[in-house]
């Protein structure tokens, strides 16, 4: 994702985040390990409890798991969690980072926005096939009016607005930064500025701030902590602890349902989010990356690459991927959620990086 906030701003925002949730999960006093079943487990919405299971009980290779910890530390990782059937198998923190530490999701937060858009649609607050200008007013871009009117919420969800991603500041949300490049729906391009304005669409449609809507509809209902922090006229970044990221991954694994609570009941929308959303980039759903497709595209390039997004990973994997290797991997066939927070493991990248495939090569040696 775009620019990371200044140190002073982050310190202020961390204080706000800590005050917005009265209970932060901690690995202390976990429920004793239990064996897993095929039934998904969901930790309580409040409190610190989260059931665990051991790698040994799953038949995982513990020698390779210890090697993985060394690798993760060498690759600037701060937090790493694996859930199997919803239970914690691996929870590891590095350096001074702890279960209570807060970190940015970068573009992994896009997948949260996609789910929240689906919730707003199921509440009849918006329709993704409507023009974006119906919520933001005309002139939200610098495109000719007839071209701006082609852009729908669905185009924002699928990165097909046709606005120019090659502007000097890809994160900028001002009309002067949102220039016409092609008709909406005819070009796929990873454009954060155009995506970010979905937050304003949701706020206008719901009548509350984007943060408030997120808190009411997802965060507080599944026991997350965290807060979206926006740079004026630029990107909006979610900060939370690692377990909150894992909770969202578990919600995605269960197709928008938290235990017996329906967060997103629109199964058609969810299925669209985690399947190819347009005919240009097969590896992209609604702000969600997809493995196992025959071709894919990546940010900043118009090239189409053959093969799956992450060759070493299971074909049914879908993911929230963020700048500097913030990761949420969801594997329905294995009922796995894997999350990683930290600094970049592989140099600058906006979403996909070489770290994804390398990490899954190591996970394959562990998970049986």
N, C-alpha and C positions, 0 to 999 in steps of 0.2 A: 504494500500500500504506500501512499505518498509520504510526506514529511512526518517525522516523529517529533512530538512536541518538545519544547525547550525544557531544561531541567527544572526551572522555577515553576513553570506551569504544571509539570508532572507532579511535583511535590504538593502543590495545592490540590490537584485533582485526586491524588491518592487519599488525602484527608477526606475529601468529599465521598470517595468510594467507601472508605471504611465506615463512614457515618450512615451510609444508605442501606446497610444490612446489619441487623443486630446479631446475627450468628454466622460465623465463618467456619467452614469445615476444617478439621484438623485430623491428622493421622493418629493422634493420641487416643488411647482406650478404644481401639476398634473392636467390633464384634469378632469373637474367635473365628478362625478360618473354618469354612464349611466346604463340603464337596459341591460341585456345580451340577445343575440339572439343565434341561433344555428350556426351563421357564426363566424368563427374564426377571431379575431382581432389581428393585428400585430403592435407593436409600431414602430415608425419611426426608421430608421437605425441610424440617427444622432439626437442629442438633448436629452432632459430629459423627454419628454412627454411619458406618458403611461396611457391609459385610465383605469379607475377603475370602479368597481361596488361594491355595499354594500352587506354584508351578509344578511341584512334584506330583500333586494330586491329578494334574492334567497330563502328566507324562512329558512335560516340556524339558528341554535340554538345559539344565542349570549351569553347566560349564559355559555354554554359549551365551547364556543370559548374563553371567558375570563379565564375559568379554564384551557384551553389548554395553554394559555400564561404563567400561573403560572407553569405548568408542564414543559414546554419547558425551562424556565429559570432555574428550578431546575435541569435540565438534561444537563446543560452546553452548551445550544444552543446560537449561535451568530446571526444567521439570519434565518428567516423563511418566505417563500412566498408561497401563493396559487394563481394560475391562474385558472379562469373559462372562457372558450371560448377565452382565450388569455388575458383577462383583469384581473387586480390585484384585488383580493378580500381581501387578507390578506398580509401585508408586515410589519414585526416586527423585530426590532433589539434589542439586549440585551447588557447591560453593556456599554462599550465604543465602541462597534462595530457599524458602521454606513453603510449607503448605499454606501459610497466610500471606505470602508475597503476591503482589499484583503485577501483571504484565499485560502488554498490549496484544490484541489478536491480529492487528493489521487486517489484511483482506480476508482472513478467515471469518471476520465479522460479516462479510457480504452474505454468507449462507444464513446467518441469523436474520438479516434483513429480508431475504427471500421468504423464509418461513413466516415472518411477521406480516409480510405482504399478503400471504395466503390467509392468515388469520383475519386481516382487515377485509379481505374479499368475502370470507365466509360470514362475516358480520354485516355484509351489504354496505360497507362503508366506501368501497371502491370496486371497480371491475378492471382487471388487468388489460382488457381489450380497449379500454377508454383511452383517449388522448391524454398525455401528460399535462397539456395546457389546460385541461378541464379542472385541474387541481392547483396548478401553479400560475395560471393566467398566461395570456399570450406574451411573447417577448422574453420568455425565460431562456431562449437561446438567441444567437445572432443569425440563425438560419432564416431564409425567406419564409414568410408566414405559411405558404402552402407546403413547404418542406417540414417546418416545425410541426405542422398539424398531422403529419404522417407518423410522428413518434408517439408510441403508446407506452403504458407502464410495462407491458410485456417486452417491448424492445429494451427497456432499461434492465429488466430481469435477465435478458439473454445477451446483453452487450451488443445489440444490433441497432442502436439509435441512428447510425450513420453520421454521428458527429465526429469531428476530427480528434483522434487520440494523439496526434503528433504535435499538438500545441506545446509551447514551452513548459506550461505547468499542467500536467495531466490531471491533477487533483482539483484544479480551480473550478468553482461552480458559478462564477459570474457569467452573465450572458456573453460578454466579450471574449470569453475563453471557449465558448461552446459554438464552434463553427461548423457549417455544413460541409460534409465530405462526400456523402452518398445518400441516396434515399434510404430511409429506415427499412430494415429488414433485408437489405441487400449486401451488407458488409458486417463481418464480426470483428470487433476490436475491443481490447481490454481498456475501458475508459472509466477511470474512477470518478471523475467529476460528474459525468452523466449518471452513473450509478448512485452517487451520494445523494442526489436530489430526490431519490425515492424516500429518503427520510422526511423531506418536506411534504411529499405527497401524502405519506401516512399521517403526518401531523395535521395537515389541512383536512384530510378526510375524517380523522378521528376527533378533532377538536381539542386534543391534548398534545403535549410535547412528545417528541419521538422517544425520549428517555422514559417518560411516564407510561406510554403505551407498551414499550418493551417490558418495563417492570410489572405492569398489571397483567400482561398476556403471556409472558414467558418466564421472566426471571424469578418472580416471587412464587409462581405456581410450581416450579420444579426445584426450588431451593438453591438457585444460583446466587452469587453476589455480583457486583460489577456495575459499571456506569459507562455510557458513551460520552466521549469528550471530543468536542468539535473545534477545529481551527476555523476562525471566521472565513467564510467564503471558500472553504476547502473541505478536506476529508473529515469524517466522523469515525472515531476509533473506539472500540470497546476494550475496556480494561477489566480484568477479573483475576481470581486465583485459578490454579490449575484444575482443581476439582470442579469448579464451575464450568470450565471448558469440557471436562469429561461428562458432566451432567447433560450438557447440550448434545454431545455426541450420542449419549444414551437415548435422548429424546428422538434424535434422528434415526437411530437404529430401530426404534419402535414406531416409526412412521408417524411421528407427531403426537403420540399418546404417552403420557407419563403414568405408568401403572394403570389405574382405572380412570384417570382423568384425561379427557380429550382436550388437548391443547390446540391441535389442528385436526378437525374432523373431516375435512374435505380430502378424501383419499385420491381423487382425480388430480387435485392440485399437487399433493405431495408426490405422486407418481411422476408428474410432469417435472417437478423440481429435480428429481434424481434420475431423469432420463434425458436423452438428447432433445434439446429445446428448439432447435432450428436446423436448417440443412447445410450450414456452413462449417461449423465446428462441432463435430460429433462428440467431442470430449467435454461438452459444457451443457449443463442443465439450466435451472434458474439459479444463477450465482453459485453454482455447485459444480465441482470438477468430477468427471466420470472416467473411470478406468474401463478397460476391456473393449473399447471401440476400435474400429479399423483405422481411423485417422483422428488427428487432433491438431489444434492450434495452440499457440502460447502468446503471452503478452508481448507487445511491441512489434511483433512480426506478422506479416500477412501470408507466410508460408504455411502449407498444410503438410504435416508429417504423418508418415505411415506407421501403423502399429499402435499398441495401447499406450496410454499416458505413462503408466508405471509398469514396465514389463514384469518386474519381479513380484508385483502385488497381485492379489486375487482379482479376477476379472470383474467381479461384481462390486468392487470397492468404489465408494464415492467419498468425496473429501471437501473440507473447507481448508483452503490453503492461503497463507498470508506471507507478506514480506518478511525476509530474514528467517524463513523456515518455521513459521507458526503453523502447526498441523493438527487437524482432526481427521483421522481416517475411520471410516465406518465400513465394516465387512459383514453384510447380512448373513451370508452362507456360513460364517464361522461365529456369528454373534460376538464380534470383536469391536471394540472401540479403542483406538490408540491416539494419544495426544502428546504433542511435544511443544514446549515453550522454550525460548532462548534467543540468543544472538545468532547471526547467520552462520550456518554450517558450511556454506558453499559459495561464498561471495554474494554479490548483490543479485537478488531475484525478487520479482514481484509476487510470485505464487509458486509454480512448479520449479524444482531445482534438481540437480543431480543427487542431492541428499535423499530425495524420496526413494529412488530406485536402490541406492546403496543401503539405506536403512531396511528396506523390505527384503533385500538379500540376506541381511543378518537376522531379521525376524523369522525368515523361512527356516533357518538353522535351529531356531528355538521352539517354534510353535508346531506341535504335532497334531 
